[in-house]
């Protein structure tokens, strides 16, 4: 649409076509993942392939930063053993286990679905962050890889948090922000398919913490 608003140079048209091609390829990957998700519901089978966690993090961050370029997302690896905590790192909460890190972190599953789940959570954090930084922390135990996404945004009212995974539900304090109430239910479905868990801790006007665990 932007390219068609006025005559442009051939270089500008080529640039526009490259963007369209890139976005179409992303859409194709997501659509393929969603089709596999739908098929798994009917046939009880899932695709399992080795997924590099570093690449998964990089791609998920890329999606969130492309949609919300003004959102400051801080990648925090200080919870991994052998890494000295930084002053800005969140303190270790009781729910965080003793950490054990293998030489190379990998998950087994569908890379597009993992990315879709994590990027949806990151997009929500950026959307409701009230222009404050979002932290994306990674840790591991002897049995799980753990992703902790924290924002300092509008939070979720106490009496509504039980509905946060209901399809199309939107919290009362989020009505002014565009959304459809699909991202978190979809993320939860993907996480459960791969035997993971998702936990949300939130306080209105303070922020939200989402903890996602996948088995190694």
N, C-alpha and C positions, 0 to 999 in steps of 0.2 A: 504493500500500500504506500509506504513511504517513497519507494523508488518511482512510483507512478504519479506522484503529486506534481512533478514538473519534469521537463526534459533534463537528462543528465548525460555525462560523458560515458564513453564505452567502459572506462575503468570503473566508474561508479556502478554501472549496471553489472559488471563482472563481480564486483565486491558484493552486491546485493544477492546475486545468484549463488555465490559461495556460502553466504549466510543461510540462504534457503536450503541448500543442499546439506549443510551441516546439521541444521535443525531437523530436516527430514530424516536423516540417518539416526539421530537421537530418538525421534518419534518411532521409527521402525524398531529400534532396540527395545523401547519401552512396550510397544504393542506386542512384540514377540514374547516379552516377559509376562505380560498380562494374559496372553493366550495360554502360555504354559501354566499360569496360575489357575485359569479356568479349567484347563484340561485335568490338572491334578485333582481338582475337586470332584471330577466325575470318575476318574480312573484310579485314583489313589497312588499315582506314581509321580515322582518329582525328579527333575534333572539335578544331578550332583556333579559338580566340577570344582577343581581347585580354584579358589578365589584369593588373590593376593590382597591382604588387608590394606597395605600402603596405597595400592592403586584404587581400592574401594574408597578410602578416605579422600584421596586426591580428586576422584571423579565426583563424589558427593559434595565436596567443598566447591568444585567448579560449577555445579548446577546452582547451588545456593547463591554464589557470588555473581553468577550471570544474571539471575533474576533480581537480586537485591545488591547491586554493586556498592551501595552506600553502607551496607551492613558490615560492621567489623567482626569477623569471626576469628577467634583466637584458638589455634590448635595447641592443645596441652598434652604433652607426653610425659609429664613429670610423675604420673602415677605408675609408670613402668619402672621396674627395678633397675638400678644402675644409673638412673637419671636423677640428678639433684633437683629438688623442687625449686621453683622460682617464686619470688615474692607474690606474683599475681596468681599463682596456682591455687585452686580451691583446697581447703584443708580436707584431709581424708575423713570421710564420714563413716559411721559404724557399719553401713551396708557394704562398704568396700572390703573385699577379702584380702588376705595376704597374697602378694602378687608374685607370679612366676611367669617369665617371658621366654618363649622359645626363640631360637635364632632367627626364625622367619615366621611371622604370623600369617596363617592361612585359614580360611573357612572353606566349607564344602557346600555348594549350592549353586543357585543361579545368580550370576554377577549382576545382571540387570535388575532383578528383584531386590537383592540386597541394597543396591544403589538407590532404587526407588523408595524403599522404606526409610533409609537414613536421610536422603535428601528431602523427603516430605517433612520429616521432623525438623531438620535444619531450616527449611523454608518457613515453617510455622514459627520457629524461634525468632527468625529475622523479622517476620511480618509483625509480631507482637512485642518486639524488643524495646519499643519506645526510643529507638535510635541509640540504645546502649549496647555495649559489646556482648556478643554471644560466645560462649566457651564450648569447644568441642574436645572433650578429653577421652583418651583411649587408655585402657588398662587390660590386664589379663590375669586370670587365676590359673590353677593347674587344670581346670576343666572348661573355663569360659573365656571368650573375648568380650570385653565390656566397653560400650560407648556411652558417654555421659554428656548430654547436651543441655546447657544451662543458659537461661536468659534472665534479664532483670526487667522484664516488661510488665504487661498489665495483669498477668497471672489469671487464675481461674477461681471463681467463687466457690467456697467450700461445699455448698449444697448442690453444685452442678458438676463437680469433678467426676462423680460416678457415671455421668452420661457421656463423658468425653470421647468414648469409643463407639458411641451409637452413630450409625450412618446418618449424615446430614444434620447432626446436632451442632449448634453453634452457641457458645457461651453468651450470656446476656450482655457482657461488657465488650463483646467482639462484633456486635451487629454493624458498627460503622465501618468495619474493615471488610473488604471484599473477600469472599471465600464461600466454599460449598459444603464443608463438613465431611469431606471424603478422605483427606490425606491421612489422618490418624487411624481411622478404621482400616484403611488399606494397609498401612504400615503394620498394624497389629496382626492382620491376617497373614501377611508375608512372614513376619517374625515367628508366629506360631507354627506356620507350615514347616519351618526349619528348626523346630524344637527350641526356639528361643523364648525370651520373656521380655516384656516391656512394663515399666513402672513409672508413674508420673507423680511427682510431688510438686505442689503449687500453692502459692499464697497470693491472694488478690493484691495488686499494686506493689508486689515485691518481686515476683518472677516465678519461673517454672523450671524444674529439673526433670529430664527424661532419661531413664536408665534402661539401656537395651543390652541384653546378654544373649550371645550365641554360643553353643557348645563348640569347643575346638574340634 
